[in-house]
Structures are given as structure tokens and as C-alpha cells.
Amino acid sequence: MQWEYKVITCKPSPKGFLGLKPDFSGFESLINEAGRQSWELVNCNLPGKATGLSGAEAVAVLKRHK
């Protein structure tokens, strides 16, 4: 079985007091749209507080049958 892969990245929008709480709603929309196109999420890395969120991006890896 052969797979094709897709990587989605998204920089979270600042939210909350001082913008310290990241908003990933745009990222969620991208993943949902990919799911409608038969892509399956296989891995997701979200930036943590240790990164300071400045410049950090959420990264999702998806796959589907070729």
C-alpha cells in the first residue's frame, strides 16, 4: 500500500491576557478541511509554553492512499 503525505503548519494567533494563550482555531479548520479530502492526521506537534510561542508553529502530518 502506498501513501502520500502532507504537512500543514500554522502560527497560532495570540489570545487571552497579554496574548499568552495561543488560538489554534484556524489550525483546526485546516485539519478539518484536509479530513474532508480523505487526509488522515498521523502526528501533530503544538508549541509549548517553553518556546515562548514567539515564531513557533503548530505542525500536522497527514497521510492518505495514493
Secondary structure as a PSIPRED ss2 file (coil, helix, strand):
# PSIPRED VFORMAT (PSIPRED V4.0)

   1 M C   1.000  0.000  0.000
   2 Q C   1.000  0.000  0.000
   3 W E   0.000  0.000  1.000
   4 E E   0.000  0.000  1.000
   5 Y E   0.000  0.000  1.000
   6 K E   0.000  0.000  1.000
   7 V E   0.000  0.000  1.000
   8 I E   0.000  0.000  1.000
   9 T E   0.000  0.000  1.000
  10 C E   0.000  0.000  1.000
  11 K C   1.000  0.000  0.000
  12 P C   1.000  0.000  0.000
  13 S E   0.000  0.000  1.000
  14 P E   0.000  0.000  1.000
  15 K E   0.000  0.000  1.000
  16 G C   1.000  0.000  0.000
  17 F H   0.000  1.000  0.000
  18 L H   0.000  1.000  0.000
  19 G H   0.000  1.000  0.000
  20 L C   1.000  0.000  0.000
  21 K E   0.000  0.000  1.000
  22 P E   0.000  0.000  1.000
  23 D E   0.000  0.000  1.000
  24 F C   1.000  0.000  0.000
  25 S H   0.000  1.000  0.000
  26 G H   0.000  1.000  0.000
  27 F H   0.000  1.000  0.000
  28 E H   0.000  1.000  0.000
  29 S H   0.000  1.000  0.000
  30 L H   0.000  1.000  0.000
  31 I H   0.000  1.000  0.000
  32 N H   0.000  1.000  0.000
  33 E H   0.000  1.000  0.000
  34 A H   0.000  1.000  0.000
  35 G H   0.000  1.000  0.000
  36 R H   0.000  1.000  0.000
  37 Q C   1.000  0.000  0.000
  38 S C   1.000  0.000  0.000
  39 W C   1.000  0.000  0.000
  40 E E   0.000  0.000  1.000
  41 L E   0.000  0.000  1.000
  42 V E   0.000  0.000  1.000
  43 N E   0.000  0.000  1.000
  44 C E   0.000  0.000  1.000
  45 N E   0.000  0.000  1.000
  46 L C   1.000  0.000  0.000
  47 P C   1.000  0.000  0.000
  48 G C   1.000  0.000  0.000
  49 K H   0.000  1.000  0.000
  50 A H   0.000  1.000  0.000
  51 T H   0.000  1.000  0.000
  52 G C   1.000  0.000  0.000
  53 L C   1.000  0.000  0.000
  54 S C   1.000  0.000  0.000
  55 G C   1.000  0.000  0.000
  56 A C   1.000  0.000  0.000
  57 E C   1.000  0.000  0.000
  58 A E   0.000  0.000  1.000
  59 V E   0.000  0.000  1.000
  60 A E   0.000  0.000  1.000
  61 V E   0.000  0.000  1.000
  62 L E   0.000  0.000  1.000
  63 K E   0.000  0.000  1.000
  64 R E   0.000  0.000  1.000
  65 H E   0.000  0.000  1.000
  66 K C   1.000  0.000  0.000
